[in-house]
Amino acid sequence: METIAYAVLAILIIIPATTGLGGALGEAWQYPNYDSFGTNYNPQYIINKENVGSLEVRWRLDIPSREGDMGYGVIAPPLLVDGVVYLATNSPSIIAVNATDGRIVWEYRPGIKAASHTHGITYFNGSLLYPAPDCSIRFIDATSGFETLAIENICGNIPGNSGGYAPGGPAPAVDPLRKILVWGPSVSGGTAAGRGFVAGYSLDGKLLWRWFISPPAGGDPYWDFKYVVERGDGVFEGIPRGNIQPFIGDWGDLGFREGRTRAGGGLSFGHISVDGEKGVIYLATANPKPDWNATYRPGPNLYTNSVVALNITTGDLLWFFQAIPHDIYDYDCAWNTVLSEGLVFKGCKNGVVYALNASDGSLVWFFDPPSLVRTTEPTMDKRWHTDPSSESFLQCPGAFGGIESDIALAYGKVYVAVMNLCTIHVPTPVEEYSPNVKGSVYNIAPQPINTTIYALDMRNGRAVWSFFTDSAYRGWLTATGGMVIASTVKDGLLFLDAENGRLLRRMDLGGSMRTGAVIGSDNGGNFMVLQLVEVGDGVALGGVKQVLVALWLKPSPVPGYIVIPALALGLLAVSSLVYRAYGRRKNIQQRR
């Protein structure tokens, strides 16, 4: 036994120096924000703040585009599962890529002639759950790329709807214990907004319930007092509870005429968190439409710009927290809703981070960043910013928001990127029914554009450190290996020490980054950082060539002072084992 132990020890001395093995921790990135709680935290430690200086490009993949594609590029986080990278493109399509060498394994195209704006897909039980642009959920076999099931016509026959829906909703959320899938579409922009909702489905596609974000066409003056859930059998019921008092005539009649509404509200495209133990989902809603004009929505506009907790089995509203009542600045609560240790964390486009009690939605703390330039204040008294005049105005945070990215939660801290990018607006009428009639036209203001990344104590919201970069920011922050990874528009890929914010490394990947980093490993146990990069002169998503870059730690040659003694020790151990075995055999023969 002693000899065998020596041999094993020799092998163990050699293996760590020659392979990327690090166990299964953090090897897969299955959700848009890593896990079902939306944290953007991968607990792996193979790539860490001590060795990040050794990262180098392993491979680059040009995102393919074909003639006739409706869109271009990728804005959804890549997924990395079992050594395969999955990309949901705006073409629309899903591409599977071998994580070892960047080779395309298969491509799925749904055959839909519709523009796509896919914000995320989910890996569940061997399938990719894909919110297709025709308002369906497609189940795609992750191994073959074949479609196995489709929940279709999700946006059809919606009670009280007289507007439109649009691609761009969140990735589907799943409760594995109860076998319930939750999803809802984005509503069409401007005055063409539909009646927003979230729906619960069984995994075979049966509708279980719908929870509505806005009242039916024509309005309901007591909507705030009796929010409704439509069961699968058509029964409506519910009781409101939240931080905003009910308002009689909240939504007016939604500008209803000629069979169309001129106002509405829908679901945010951000991650939906699932508490499978309690059977609760936490999600966020987008801003009311039209974005900059409240003529046809006079009240607080429940339940837009809100964080919401629903019973995942019934769809019942447990609580809501409305961050921005009567929004006239397009300050939706998009991006991820994060759940951890009895708290729900949310950053909205008004630039504020909120921490809420997961049990009742009460406000625990909020963080209003000191770096953010502000020219707007919440109001219930105006239809638009310069009401009743049509004078132009400066909006800070601008149309892109003070927080236009996902937050990360790790190491007892909330990490958030807060952006200064102001816009100049001219108010416009909202009489026409159209996705593009939003109550204003705007341009980027000649103001400094920059971003400050904050680390906040998750218990009290106190800023622990901050890091300034002279760049816009869109995408998400990633926490891993004792680091925070920030993918900036023009300042490169930044690796910050998660404890103190110190810059560990800056990498120029040859373009702009408007999505964040994803971490996982190939089938050989080699961990990597995946980053989408826009290469070219364009500034808008979809207007330039896009490349997926894989970074990894190149294995270092094993020094001779390790290899030679290890091999010698191993050889000695094996020789000793053989000698002892031979000796025992000889003694036995002599006794006979």
C-alpha positions as CSV (number, residue, x, y, z in Angstrom):
1,M,0.0,0.0,0.0
2,E,2.9,2.4,0.8
3,T,4.4,1.8,-2.6
4,I,1.1,2.4,-4.4
5,A,0.7,5.7,-2.5
6,Y,4.2,6.8,-3.8
7,A,3.1,6.0,-7.3
8,V,-0.2,7.9,-7.0
9,L,1.7,10.9,-5.4
10,A,4.0,11.0,-8.4
11,I,1.1,11.1,-10.8
12,L,-0.6,13.8,-8.9
13,I,2.6,15.9,-8.9
14,I,2.6,15.8,-12.7
15,I,-1.1,16.2,-13.6
16,P,-1.8,19.7,-12.1
17,A,1.1,21.1,-14.0
18,T,0.1,19.7,-17.4
19,T,-3.7,20.0,-17.6
20,G,-6.5,22.5,-17.0
21,L,-8.4,20.2,-14.7
22,G,-10.2,22.0,-12.0
23,G,-13.3,20.0,-11.2
24,A,-16.9,20.7,-12.3
25,L,-17.4,23.9,-10.3
26,G,-18.5,26.6,-12.7
27,E,-17.8,24.7,-15.9
28,A,-21.3,25.5,-17.3
29,W,-23.1,28.8,-17.9
30,Q,-26.7,27.6,-18.4
31,Y,-28.8,30.8,-17.9
32,P,-28.4,34.3,-19.3
33,N,-27.0,35.5,-16.0
34,Y,-25.2,32.2,-15.0
35,D,-27.7,30.8,-12.5
36,S,-31.5,30.7,-11.8
37,F,-31.0,33.6,-9.4
38,G,-29.5,35.9,-12.0
39,T,-26.3,36.7,-10.1
40,N,-23.7,36.8,-13.0
41,Y,-21.4,35.1,-10.6
42,N,-19.4,32.0,-11.7
43,P,-17.7,30.5,-8.6
44,Q,-14.9,28.9,-10.6
45,Y,-11.4,29.9,-9.6
46,I,-9.2,28.4,-12.4
47,I,-9.1,31.8,-14.0
48,N,-8.5,34.3,-11.2
49,K,-7.0,37.6,-10.2
50,E,-3.6,36.0,-9.6
51,N,-3.2,34.6,-13.2
52,V,-5.4,36.9,-15.3
53,G,-2.3,38.4,-16.8
54,S,-1.7,35.1,-18.6
55,L,-5.0,35.1,-20.5
56,E,-4.6,35.0,-24.3
57,V,-6.9,34.5,-27.3
58,R,-7.6,30.9,-28.0
59,W,-9.9,31.3,-31.0
60,R,-12.1,33.9,-32.8
61,L,-15.3,33.2,-34.6
62,D,-17.0,35.6,-37.1
63,I,-20.7,35.5,-36.4
64,P,-22.1,34.2,-39.7
65,S,-24.7,36.2,-41.6
66,R,-26.7,35.1,-44.7
67,E,-28.4,37.0,-47.5
68,G,-32.0,37.6,-46.5
69,D,-31.4,37.6,-42.7
70,M,-33.8,39.8,-40.9
71,G,-31.3,40.9,-38.4
72,Y,-27.5,40.7,-37.6
73,G,-25.3,39.9,-34.6
74,V,-25.9,38.7,-31.1
75,I,-27.1,40.7,-28.0
76,A,-28.0,37.7,-25.9
77,P,-25.4,36.1,-23.5
78,P,-23.8,33.0,-24.9
79,L,-24.5,29.8,-23.0
80,L,-21.7,27.3,-22.5
81,V,-22.8,23.7,-21.5
82,D,-20.9,20.4,-21.9
83,G,-18.2,22.0,-24.0
84,V,-20.6,23.7,-26.5
85,V,-21.3,27.4,-26.9
86,Y,-24.8,28.4,-27.9
87,L,-25.5,31.7,-29.5
88,A,-28.9,33.2,-30.2
89,T,-28.5,35.5,-33.2
90,N,-30.9,38.2,-34.5
91,S,-30.9,36.5,-37.9
92,P,-32.9,34.7,-36.3
93,S,-31.0,31.5,-35.5
94,I,-29.2,29.5,-32.9
95,I,-25.6,28.5,-33.5
96,A,-23.8,25.7,-31.6
97,V,-20.0,26.1,-31.4
98,N,-17.3,23.7,-30.2
99,A,-15.7,25.5,-27.2
100,T,-12.3,23.9,-27.8
101,D,-11.7,25.2,-31.3
102,G,-14.5,27.6,-32.3
103,R,-15.9,25.3,-34.9
104,I,-19.6,25.5,-35.7
105,V,-21.3,22.2,-34.8
106,W,-24.9,23.0,-36.0
107,E,-27.2,25.9,-36.7
108,Y,-31.0,26.1,-36.1
109,R,-33.1,28.4,-38.2
110,P,-36.8,28.6,-37.3
111,G,-37.9,29.7,-40.8
112,I,-39.5,32.8,-39.5
113,K,-39.5,35.9,-41.7
114,A,-39.5,38.3,-38.8
115,A,-37.0,40.6,-37.2
116,S,-35.5,39.2,-34.0
117,H,-34.2,40.9,-30.9
118,T,-33.3,38.0,-28.7
119,H,-32.1,39.0,-25.2
120,G,-31.6,35.5,-23.9
121,I,-32.1,31.7,-24.1
122,T,-32.2,29.1,-21.3
123,Y,-30.6,25.7,-21.1
124,F,-33.0,23.2,-19.4
125,N,-32.8,19.4,-19.3
126,G,-30.9,19.0,-22.5
127,S,-32.9,21.6,-24.4
128,L,-32.5,25.2,-25.3
129,L,-35.6,27.3,-24.6
130,Y,-35.8,29.9,-27.3
131,P,-38.2,32.8,-27.4
132,A,-38.7,33.1,-31.2
133,P,-39.8,36.4,-32.8
134,D,-43.2,35.0,-33.7
135,C,-44.2,35.0,-30.0
136,S,-43.5,31.3,-29.4
137,I,-41.2,29.3,-27.2
138,R,-39.2,26.7,-29.2
139,F,-37.5,23.7,-27.5
140,I,-34.3,22.9,-29.4
141,D,-32.4,19.7,-28.7
142,A,-29.0,20.9,-27.5
143,T,-27.2,17.9,-29.1
144,S,-28.7,17.8,-32.5
145,G,-30.2,21.3,-33.0
146,F,-33.6,19.8,-33.9
147,E,-36.8,21.4,-32.7
148,T,-38.7,19.0,-30.4
149,L,-41.6,21.2,-29.1
150,A,-43.1,24.6,-29.7
151,I,-45.5,26.6,-27.5
152,E,-47.1,28.7,-30.2
153,N,-49.5,31.7,-30.5
154,I,-48.6,33.0,-27.0
155,C,-49.6,36.5,-28.0
156,G,-52.8,35.5,-29.7
157,N,-56.3,35.9,-28.4
158,I,-55.3,38.0,-25.4
159,P,-58.3,39.3,-23.5
160,G,-58.6,43.1,-23.6
161,N,-55.7,43.6,-26.1
162,S,-55.9,46.1,-29.0
163,G,-52.2,46.8,-29.5
164,G,-49.1,44.9,-30.6
165,Y,-46.3,42.8,-29.3
166,A,-42.6,42.7,-30.2
167,P,-39.7,40.3,-30.0
168,G,-37.3,41.0,-27.2
169,G,-38.8,39.5,-24.1
170,P,-36.7,37.7,-21.5
171,A,-35.3,34.2,-21.6
172,P,-37.9,31.7,-20.4
173,A,-37.7,30.8,-16.7
174,V,-38.5,27.2,-15.4
175,D,-39.4,25.8,-12.1
176,P,-38.1,22.2,-12.4
177,L,-39.9,21.0,-9.3
178,R,-43.3,22.1,-10.4
179,K,-42.5,21.7,-14.1
180,I,-43.8,25.2,-14.9
181,L,-42.4,27.5,-17.6
182,V,-42.9,31.3,-17.2
183,W,-42.5,33.8,-20.1
184,G,-44.0,37.0,-21.5
185,P,-43.4,39.1,-24.6
186,S,-42.3,42.7,-24.9
187,V,-45.0,45.0,-26.1
188,S,-44.6,47.0,-29.3
189,G,-43.1,50.4,-28.8
190,G,-44.7,53.8,-28.9
191,T,-48.5,54.2,-29.1
192,A,-48.9,50.7,-30.6
193,A,-48.2,49.0,-27.3
194,G,-50.2,45.9,-26.5
195,R,-51.6,44.7,-23.2
196,G,-48.5,43.3,-21.3
197,F,-48.7,40.0,-19.5
198,V,-46.7,37.1,-18.1
199,A,-47.9,33.6,-18.6
200,G,-47.3,30.2,-16.9
201,Y,-47.3,27.1,-18.9
202,S,-46.9,23.4,-18.2
203,L,-43.8,21.9,-20.0
204,D,-46.1,20.3,-22.6
205,G,-47.5,23.7,-23.6
206,K,-50.7,24.0,-21.6
207,L,-51.6,27.5,-20.4
208,L,-52.0,27.7,-16.7
209,W,-52.4,31.4,-16.0
210,R,-51.7,34.9,-17.2
211,W,-50.8,37.9,-15.0
212,F,-51.5,41.3,-16.6
213,I,-49.4,44.4,-16.4
214,S,-51.9,46.9,-17.8
215,P,-55.7,47.0,-17.9
216,P,-57.8,46.0,-20.9
217,A,-58.5,48.3,-23.9
218,G,-60.9,51.1,-23.0
219,G,-59.5,51.2,-19.5
220,D,-60.8,50.2,-16.1
221,P,-61.0,53.0,-13.5
222,Y,-60.6,50.5,-10.6
223,W,-57.7,48.5,-12.2
224,D,-55.3,49.4,-9.4
225,F,-57.7,48.1,-6.8
226,K,-58.4,44.7,-8.4
227,Y,-55.4,43.5,-10.4
228,V,-56.3,40.4,-12.3
229,V,-54.9,37.0,-13.0
230,E,-56.5,35.0,-15.8
231,R,-56.5,31.3,-15.0
232,G,-56.2,28.6,-17.6
233,D,-60.0,28.2,-17.3
234,G,-60.7,31.9,-17.9
235,V,-61.4,32.9,-14.3
236,F,-60.1,36.3,-13.1
237,E,-59.1,37.1,-9.6
238,G,-56.5,38.8,-7.4
239,I,-55.7,41.3,-4.6
240,P,-53.1,44.2,-5.0
241,R,-50.3,44.8,-2.5
242,G,-47.4,47.2,-3.0
243,N,-45.7,50.5,-2.2
244,I,-47.9,52.7,-4.4
245,Q,-51.5,53.7,-3.4
246,P,-54.3,52.7,-5.9
247,F,-55.4,55.5,-8.2
248,I,-58.9,55.7,-9.7
249,G,-58.6,56.0,-13.4
250,D,-54.9,55.2,-13.4
251,W,-54.7,54.4,-17.1
252,G,-57.7,56.5,-18.3
253,D,-59.1,54.7,-21.3
254,L,-55.6,54.1,-22.8
255,G,-56.5,56.5,-25.7
256,F,-58.9,53.9,-27.0
257,R,-60.5,54.8,-30.3
258,E,-60.9,53.2,-33.8
259,G,-60.4,49.9,-32.1
260,R,-56.9,50.8,-30.9
261,T,-55.3,52.0,-27.7
262,R,-52.6,54.7,-27.6
263,A,-50.9,53.5,-24.4
264,G,-49.8,50.3,-22.7
265,G,-47.1,48.5,-20.8
266,G,-45.2,45.2,-20.8
267,L,-42.6,43.0,-19.4
268,S,-38.9,43.8,-19.1
269,F,-36.4,41.7,-21.1
270,G,-34.3,41.0,-18.0
271,H,-33.7,37.7,-16.2
272,I,-36.6,36.2,-14.2
273,S,-35.4,34.7,-10.9
274,V,-36.9,31.5,-9.6
275,D,-37.1,30.5,-5.9
276,G,-38.0,26.8,-6.4
277,E,-38.2,26.1,-2.7
278,K,-40.9,28.7,-2.1
279,G,-42.5,28.5,-5.5
280,V,-42.0,32.2,-6.2
281,I,-40.8,34.0,-9.3
282,Y,-39.3,37.5,-9.2
283,L,-39.5,39.6,-12.4
284,A,-39.4,43.3,-13.5
285,T,-41.6,45.3,-15.9
286,A,-40.8,47.9,-18.5
287,N,-41.8,51.5,-18.7
288,P,-45.3,52.6,-19.8
289,K,-45.9,53.5,-23.4
290,P,-45.5,55.9,-25.1
291,D,-42.1,56.5,-23.6
292,W,-42.1,60.3,-23.2
293,N,-45.8,61.3,-23.1
294,A,-48.4,60.4,-20.5
295,T,-51.4,62.1,-22.1
296,Y,-53.3,58.8,-22.3
297,R,-52.1,57.4,-19.0
298,P,-52.7,60.0,-16.3
299,G,-51.9,57.9,-13.1
300,P,-48.9,56.0,-11.7
301,N,-49.5,53.3,-14.4
302,L,-49.4,50.2,-12.3
303,Y,-47.7,47.7,-12.8
304,T,-45.0,49.2,-15.0
305,N,-41.5,50.1,-13.9
306,S,-41.9,47.5,-11.1
307,V,-40.3,44.6,-9.4
308,V,-43.0,41.9,-8.9
309,A,-43.2,38.6,-7.0
310,L,-45.7,36.0,-8.3
311,N,-46.8,32.6,-7.1
312,I,-45.4,30.4,-9.8
313,T,-48.2,27.8,-9.6
314,T,-51.2,30.2,-9.7
315,G,-49.8,33.5,-11.0
316,D,-51.1,35.4,-8.0
317,L,-49.4,38.7,-7.2
318,L,-47.6,38.4,-3.8
319,W,-46.2,41.9,-3.9
320,F,-45.0,44.7,-6.2
321,F,-42.6,47.6,-5.8
322,Q,-43.0,50.4,-8.3
323,A,-39.7,52.2,-8.7
324,I,-40.8,55.0,-11.1
325,P,-44.6,55.9,-11.0
326,H,-45.9,57.8,-14.0
327,D,-42.7,57.5,-15.9
328,I,-42.2,60.1,-18.7
329,Y,-38.5,59.4,-19.3
330,D,-38.3,55.8,-20.5
331,Y,-36.7,54.7,-17.2
332,D,-37.8,51.1,-17.4
333,C,-36.6,48.4,-14.9
334,A,-34.9,46.2,-17.6
335,W,-32.0,43.8,-17.2
336,N,-31.7,41.2,-14.4
337,T,-33.7,40.7,-11.2
338,V,-31.3,39.1,-8.7
339,L,-32.3,36.9,-5.7
340,S,-30.0,36.2,-2.8
341,E,-30.3,35.5,1.0
342,G,-33.9,36.8,1.3
343,L,-33.2,39.9,-0.7
344,V,-34.1,41.0,-4.3
345,F,-31.8,43.4,-6.0
346,K,-32.7,45.5,-9.0
347,G,-31.1,48.3,-11.0
348,C,-33.4,50.6,-13.1
349,K,-32.6,53.0,-15.9
350,N,-33.1,55.9,-13.5
351,G,-29.7,54.9,-12.2
352,V,-30.9,53.7,-8.8
353,V,-30.2,50.3,-7.3
354,Y,-32.9,48.9,-5.0
355,A,-32.7,46.1,-2.4
356,L,-36.1,44.7,-1.4
357,N,-37.3,42.1,1.1
358,A,-38.1,39.0,-0.9
359,S,-41.0,38.1,1.5
360,D,-43.0,41.3,1.2
361,G,-41.3,43.7,-1.3
362,S,-40.5,46.3,1.4
363,L,-37.5,48.6,0.6
364,V,-34.4,47.6,2.6
365,W,-32.0,50.1,1.0
366,F,-31.4,52.0,-2.2
367,F,-28.3,53.5,-3.8
368,D,-28.5,56.7,-5.7
369,P,-24.9,57.0,-7.2
370,P,-23.2,60.4,-6.6
371,S,-21.4,60.2,-10.0
372,L,-24.7,60.3,-11.9
373,V,-25.7,63.6,-13.5
374,R,-29.4,64.3,-13.1
375,T,-31.7,66.8,-14.8
376,T,-35.0,64.9,-14.2
377,E,-37.2,64.3,-11.2
378,P,-40.2,62.0,-10.7
379,T,-43.5,63.7,-11.1
380,M,-47.2,62.9,-11.2
381,D,-48.2,66.4,-12.5
382,K,-46.9,66.5,-16.0
383,R,-47.8,64.8,-19.3
384,W,-44.2,65.3,-20.6
385,H,-41.1,67.1,-19.2
386,T,-41.8,70.6,-20.6
387,D,-45.6,70.3,-20.4
388,P,-47.5,72.4,-21.6
389,S,-44.8,73.8,-23.9
390,S,-43.0,71.9,-26.7
391,E,-39.6,73.3,-25.9
392,S,-36.6,70.9,-26.0
393,F,-35.0,69.7,-22.9
394,L,-31.9,68.0,-21.6
395,Q,-32.5,64.5,-20.1
396,C,-29.9,63.1,-17.7
397,P,-29.8,60.1,-17.3
398,G,-30.6,60.0,-21.0
399,A,-32.7,57.8,-23.2
400,F,-30.2,54.9,-22.7
401,G,-30.5,55.1,-18.9
402,G,-28.2,55.5,-16.0
403,I,-28.0,51.7,-15.6
404,E,-28.1,50.0,-19.0
405,S,-26.6,46.7,-17.9
406,D,-27.0,43.7,-15.6
407,I,-25.7,43.9,-12.1
408,A,-23.6,41.2,-10.5
409,L,-23.8,39.8,-7.0
410,A,-20.8,38.0,-5.4
411,Y,-18.5,38.2,-2.3
412,G,-21.2,40.0,-0.3
413,K,-21.3,42.8,-2.8
414,V,-23.5,44.2,-5.5
415,Y,-21.6,45.4,-8.6
416,V,-23.2,47.9,-10.8
417,A,-22.1,50.1,-13.8
418,V,-23.6,53.6,-13.7
419,M,-23.4,55.5,-17.0
420,N,-23.5,59.2,-17.8
421,L,-24.9,59.7,-21.3
422,C,-27.4,62.6,-21.6
423,T,-29.8,63.1,-24.5
424,I,-31.5,66.2,-25.9
425,H,-35.3,65.8,-26.5
426,V,-38.0,67.6,-28.5
427,P,-41.6,66.7,-27.5
428,T,-43.8,65.3,-30.2
429,P,-47.6,64.5,-30.5
430,V,-48.9,61.0,-29.7
431,E,-52.1,60.9,-31.7
432,E,-50.9,58.5,-34.4
433,Y,-51.0,54.8,-33.7
434,S,-47.5,53.6,-34.4
435,P,-44.6,51.7,-32.8
436,N,-42.4,54.7,-33.6
437,V,-44.6,57.4,-32.0
438,K,-43.0,57.7,-28.5
439,G,-43.6,61.3,-27.5
440,S,-40.2,62.7,-28.4
441,V,-37.2,62.6,-30.8
442,Y,-33.7,62.9,-29.4
443,N,-30.0,63.1,-30.0
444,I,-27.0,62.4,-27.8
445,A,-26.1,65.6,-25.9
446,P,-22.6,67.1,-26.1
447,Q,-21.9,66.1,-22.5
448,P,-19.1,63.9,-21.1
449,I,-19.9,60.2,-21.5
450,N,-18.4,58.0,-18.8
451,T,-19.2,55.1,-16.5
452,T,-18.5,54.5,-12.8
453,I,-18.5,50.9,-11.6
454,Y,-19.5,50.6,-7.9
455,A,-19.2,47.8,-5.4
456,L,-22.0,48.0,-2.8
457,D,-22.3,46.2,0.5
458,M,-25.3,43.9,-0.2
459,R,-26.6,44.4,3.4
460,N,-26.8,48.2,3.5
461,G,-26.0,49.5,0.0
462,R,-22.9,51.4,1.2
463,A,-20.3,52.0,-1.6
464,V,-17.2,50.0,-0.8
465,W,-15.2,51.1,-3.8
466,S,-15.7,52.7,-7.3
467,F,-13.8,52.6,-10.6
468,F,-14.1,55.3,-13.3
469,T,-13.8,54.6,-17.0
470,D,-14.2,57.2,-19.8
471,S,-16.6,55.0,-21.8
472,A,-20.2,54.2,-22.2
473,Y,-21.4,50.9,-20.8
474,R,-24.1,48.4,-22.1
475,G,-24.2,44.7,-21.2
476,W,-23.4,43.1,-17.9
477,L,-20.8,42.8,-15.2
478,T,-19.4,39.3,-14.5
479,A,-17.9,38.2,-11.1
480,T,-15.6,35.3,-11.0
481,G,-12.2,34.2,-9.6
482,G,-12.0,37.1,-7.2
483,M,-12.6,39.6,-10.0
484,V,-15.2,41.8,-11.7
485,I,-15.0,41.7,-15.5
486,A,-16.3,44.8,-17.2
487,S,-16.8,44.8,-21.0
488,T,-16.8,48.5,-22.1
489,V,-17.8,50.1,-25.3
490,K,-14.5,51.8,-26.0
491,D,-12.1,51.2,-23.0
492,G,-11.5,47.5,-23.6
493,L,-12.1,44.5,-21.4
494,L,-11.4,45.4,-17.8
495,F,-10.5,43.0,-15.0
496,L,-10.9,44.5,-11.6
497,D,-10.1,43.2,-8.1
498,A,-13.5,42.4,-6.6
499,E,-12.3,43.3,-3.2
500,N,-10.9,46.8,-3.8
501,G,-11.6,47.8,-7.4
502,R,-7.9,47.8,-8.4
503,L,-7.4,47.4,-12.2
504,L,-5.7,44.0,-12.7
505,R,-5.6,44.1,-16.5
506,R,-7.0,45.9,-19.5
507,M,-7.3,43.9,-22.8
508,D,-8.0,45.5,-26.2
509,L,-9.9,42.9,-28.3
510,G,-10.1,45.1,-31.4
511,G,-13.6,46.5,-31.1
512,S,-16.5,47.6,-29.0
513,M,-18.2,45.5,-26.4
514,R,-21.9,45.9,-25.7
515,T,-22.4,42.5,-24.1
516,G,-20.6,41.1,-21.0
517,A,-18.2,38.2,-20.4
518,V,-19.3,34.5,-19.9
519,I,-17.1,31.9,-18.1
520,G,-17.0,28.2,-18.5
521,S,-14.9,25.2,-19.7
522,D,-14.6,23.0,-22.8
523,N,-14.8,19.2,-22.5
524,G,-11.1,19.0,-21.7
525,G,-11.6,21.0,-18.5
526,N,-10.0,24.2,-19.9
527,F,-11.7,27.2,-18.6
528,M,-12.2,30.3,-20.8
529,V,-13.7,33.7,-21.0
530,L,-16.1,34.3,-23.9
531,Q,-16.6,37.8,-25.2
532,L,-18.6,39.2,-28.1
533,V,-16.8,42.1,-29.9
534,E,-18.1,44.5,-32.5
535,V,-15.5,45.2,-35.1
536,G,-16.0,48.2,-37.5
537,D,-17.0,51.8,-37.7
538,G,-20.7,51.5,-36.8
539,V,-22.1,52.4,-33.4
540,A,-25.5,50.7,-33.4
541,L,-26.1,47.0,-32.5
542,G,-26.5,45.1,-35.7
543,G,-24.6,47.6,-37.8
544,V,-21.2,46.1,-37.7
545,K,-19.3,42.8,-37.9
546,Q,-19.4,40.8,-34.7
547,V,-16.8,38.3,-33.5
548,L,-16.9,35.9,-30.6
549,V,-13.5,35.7,-28.8
550,A,-12.4,32.9,-26.5
551,L,-9.7,33.7,-24.0
552,W,-7.9,31.0,-22.0
553,L,-4.9,30.4,-19.9
554,K,-2.3,28.7,-22.1
555,P,-0.9,25.7,-20.3
556,S,2.6,26.4,-19.2
557,P,5.4,23.9,-20.0
558,V,6.2,21.8,-16.9
559,P,9.6,22.8,-15.5
560,G,12.2,20.1,-15.5
561,Y,12.7,20.4,-11.8
562,I,9.1,19.1,-11.4
563,V,9.0,16.6,-14.1
564,I,12.4,14.8,-13.6
565,P,12.0,14.2,-9.8
566,A,8.4,13.2,-10.3
567,L,9.3,10.7,-13.0
568,A,12.1,9.4,-10.9
569,L,9.9,9.0,-7.9
570,G,7.3,7.2,-10.0
571,L,9.9,4.9,-11.5
572,L,11.3,4.2,-8.1
573,A,7.9,3.4,-6.7
574,V,7.0,1.1,-9.6
575,S,10.4,-0.7,-9.4
576,S,10.0,-1.2,-5.6
577,L,6.5,-2.6,-6.2
578,V,7.8,-5.1,-8.8
579,Y,10.7,-6.1,-6.6
580,R,8.5,-6.7,-3.6
581,A,6.1,-8.7,-5.6
582,Y,8.9,-10.8,-7.0
583,G,10.3,-11.4,-3.5
584,R,7.0,-12.5,-2.1
585,R,6.5,-14.9,-5.0
586,K,10.1,-16.4,-4.5
587,N,9.5,-16.9,-0.8
588,I,6.2,-18.7,-1.4
589,Q,8.0,-21.0,-3.9
590,Q,10.8,-21.8,-1.4
591,R,8.3,-22.7,1.3
592,R,6.7,-25.2,-1.1
